[in-house]
């Protein structure tokens, strides 16, 4: 599985909770959230665009930083 890094404009626990709920719905993904740094690492075989579109559903600005 590939590990992807995304920058998500999260400002609070509610934001990170929304990201968690959305990613849990995708299934077959492992992820870590670093709220202070506004980073989300997702380990998945899914296409980057699928992951990015899912993250955008939380209504926050999302930027793909590449694989890690």
Secondary structure as UniProt FT lines:
FT   STRAND          2..8
FT   HELIX           13..26
FT   STRAND          30..34
FT   TURN            35..38
FT   STRAND          39..44
FT   HELIX           48..56
FT   TURN            57..59
FT   STRAND          62..67
//
